[in-house]
Amino acid sequence: MSAQEDSSCIFCKIINGAIPCKKIYEDEDVIAYHDIKPMAKVHFLIVPKLHVETLKAVSYTHLTLPTNR
C-alpha cells in the first residue's frame, strides 16, 4: 500500500480489490460502486481514491481534484 492508503481502511481495501464490490465506474481518481446494504432502490457510493483519515483532515489541497469529466 502507498503512503496515502491505510491497510485497515475498508474503502482502501475495496479500491485495492481486497474486498469485492459491484463496480459502476472507476478512473484514476474515484471509484463508484453499489452499497452492500442499500437504503434506497438506487444507492451507490462514489469514493475518492486518495485516502483521508477523517473529514477534519480535509484541507484546501483536496479542492484541486480534477473536474474535467
MARKENU-119614 format. One record per residue: x, y negated, z of N, C-alpha, C, O, CB in turn. Coordinates in steps of 0.2 Angstrom, whole numbers, padded with zeros to 4 digits, always signed. Last residue first. Glycine has a CB too. Layout:
! residues N
XYZXYZXYZXYZXYZ;...
! end
This chain:
! residues 69
-0071-0080-0081-0075-0074-0083-0082-0076-0084-0087-0072-0086-0075-0069-0078;-0062-0089-0075-0063-0089-0082-0067-0083-0085-0066-0081-0090-0056-0088-0085;-0058-0091-0062-0065-0092-0064-0066-0092-0071-0071-0095-0073-0067-0099-0061;-0047-0084-0050-0049-0085-0057-0057-0086-0058-0061-0083-0055-0047-0080-0061;-0045-0093-0034-0047-0086-0038-0049-0088-0045-0052-0093-0046-0052-0082-0034;-0042-0103-0026-0040-0103-0033-0041-0097-0036-0037-0095-0041-0032-0105-0032;-0046-0102-0013-0051-0105-0018-0049-0105-0025-0052-0107-0029-0052-0112-0015;-0036-0097-0006-0041-0092-0008-0046-0095-0013-0049-0092-0017-0044-0089-0003;-0030-0109-0001-0027-0105-0006-0031-0099-0009-0030-0097-0015-0020-0102-0004;-0038-0112+0010-0039-0116+0003-0035-0112-0002-0037-0113-0008-0037-0123+0004;-0041-0096+0018-0038-0103+0018-0040-0106+0011-0043-0103+0006-0031-0103+0019;-0047-0085+0030-0048-0088+0023-0045-0095+0023-0046-0099+0028-0055-0087+0021;-0047-0080+0043-0040-0081+0039-0041-0083+0032-0036-0085+0029-0038-0074+0039;-0060-0080+0046-0056-0085+0049-0050-0086+0046-0047-0091+0046-0055-0084+0057;-0064-0068+0041-0066-0074+0037-0062-0080+0040-0061-0084+0036-0074-0075+0039;-0049-0057+0041-0055-0059+0044-0057-0066+0040-0053-0069+0036-0054-0061+0052;-0039-0052+0032-0041-0049+0038-0047-0051+0041-0051-0046+0043-0035-0050+0043;-0041-0049+0015-0041-0054+0020-0043-0051+0027-0049-0048+0027-0045-0060+0018;-0034-0042+0001-0036-0041+0007-0035-0047+0012-0030-0051+0012-0031-0035+0010;-0040-0044-0015-0035-0047-0011-0038-0046-0003-0043-0048-0002-0034-0055-0012;-0050-0040-0022-0045-0035-0021-0040-0038-0016-0036-0034-0014-0042-0033-0028;-0067-0044-0016-0060-0046-0019-0055-0041-0018-0055-0038-0012-0058-0053-0016;-0082-0036-0021-0076-0036-0016-0070-0039-0019-0068-0036-0024-0075-0029-0012;-0098-0035-0021-0093-0037-0025-0087-0039-0020-0088-0044-0016-0095-0044-0030;-0110-0022-0019-0105-0026-0016-0100-0029-0021-0099-0025-0026-0102-0023-0010;-0128-0020-0021-0121-0019-0023-0117-0024-0020-0119-0029-0018-0120-0018-0030;-0144-0015-0024-0140-0018-0018-0133-0015-0020-0131-0009-0020-0142-0015-0011;-0160-0014-0028-0154-0016-0031-0149-0019-0026-0151-0024-0023-0155-0021-0037;-0169-0011-0017-0169-0007-0023-0162-0008-0027-0159-0003-0030-0175-0009-0028;-0160-0013-0002-0165-0016-0007-0164-0011-0013-0160-0007-0013-0164-0023-0009;-0151-0008+0006-0156-0011+0010-0162-0014+0005-0167-0017+0007-0154-0017+0014;-0141+0007+0003-0144+0001+0001-0150-0002+0005-0154+0002+0007-0146+0001-0006;-0128+0013+0008-0135+0013+0011-0138+0007+0009-0139+0002+0013-0133+0014+0019;-0118+0011-0001-0120+0018+0000-0126+0019+0004-0129+0024+0004-0114+0022+0004;-0119+0000-0015-0119+0001-0007-0121+0008-0006-0126+0011-0009-0123-0004-0004;-0110+0000-0030-0116+0001-0026-0115+0003-0019-0111+0006-0017-0121+0007-0029;-0097-0012-0033-0100-0005-0033-0106-0005-0029-0108-0010-0025-0095-0001-0030;-0084-0021-0040-0091-0021-0039-0094-0014-0039-0092-0010-0043-0095-0025-0044;-0069-0029-0037-0072-0023-0039-0079-0023-0036-0081-0026-0031-0069-0016-0035;-0057-0041-0043-0063-0039-0039-0065-0032-0042-0063-0030-0047-0068-0044-0040;-0045-0043-0051-0047-0047-0045-0052-0045-0041-0052-0046-0034-0048-0054-0047;-0044-0035-0062-0038-0036-0058-0039-0040-0052-0035-0040-0047-0033-0040-0062;-0060-0027-0062-0055-0031-0065-0049-0031-0061-0049-0028-0055-0057-0037-0068;-0075-0018-0063-0068-0019-0060-0064-0023-0064-0064-0021-0070-0065-0012-0058;-0091-0012-0059-0087-0017-0063-0080-0017-0059-0080-0016-0053-0090-0024-0064;-0098-0002-0053-0101-0005-0058-0096-0009-0062-0097-0009-0068-0106-0010-0055;-0095+0014-0045-0092+0008-0048-0096+0005-0053-0099+0008-0058-0085+0009-0050;-0098+0022-0032-0101+0021-0038-0100+0015-0041-0104+0010-0040-0109+0023-0037;-0083+0028-0025-0088+0024-0025-0092+0024-0032-0089+0027-0036-0086+0016-0024;-0072+0037-0013-0075+0036-0019-0081+0031-0019-0084+0030-0014-0078+0043-0022;-0057+0032-0006-0064+0033-0004-0068+0032-0011-0068+0027-0014-0067+0028+0002;-0046+0030-0013-0046+0035-0007-0053+0037-0005-0054+0042-0003-0041+0032-0001;-0045+0020-0022-0048+0026-0024-0048+0031-0019-0050+0037-0020-0044+0028-0030;-0042+0007-0018-0037+0011-0020-0039+0018-0022-0035+0022-0024-0032+0012-0014;-0055+0002-0015-0051-0001-0020-0046+0003-0023-0044+0004-0029-0048-0008-0018;-0057+0010-0003-0062+0010-0009-0058+0007-0015-0058+0011-0021-0068+0006-0008;-0047+0005+0005-0047+0012+0003-0052+0013-0003-0050+0017-0007-0050+0016+0009;-0051-0008+0007-0044-0007+0003-0044+0001+0001-0042+0002-0004-0038-0008+0008;-0062-0006+0014-0063-0009+0007-0056-0008+0003-0057-0007-0003-0064-0017+0008;-0058-0001+0026-0062+0003+0022-0062+0000+0014-0063+0004+0010-0069+0004+0025;-0042-0002+0032-0047-0006+0029-0051-0002+0025-0049+0001+0020-0045-0012+0026;-0030+0004+0036-0036+0005+0040-0043+0002+0037-0048+0003+0040-0035+0004+0047;-0020-0001+0028-0022+0006+0027-0028+0008+0031-0031+0014+0030-0016+0011+0029;-0022-0015+0019-0022-0013+0026-0024-0005+0025-0030-0004+0023-0026-0017+0031;-0013-0026+0008-0018-0021+0010-0017-0018+0017-0011-0019+0019-0017-0016+0004;-0003-0035+0005-0009-0038+0006-0015-0033+0007-0021-0034+0007-0011-0042-0001;+0009-0027+0004+0008-0031+0010+0001-0034+0011+0000-0036+0016+0014-0037+0009;+0002-0011-0003+0006-0018-0003+0005-0021+0003+0001-0020+0007+0004-0022-0009;+0004+0006+0000+0000+0000+0000+0004-0006+0000+0010-0006+0003-0005+0000+0006;
! end
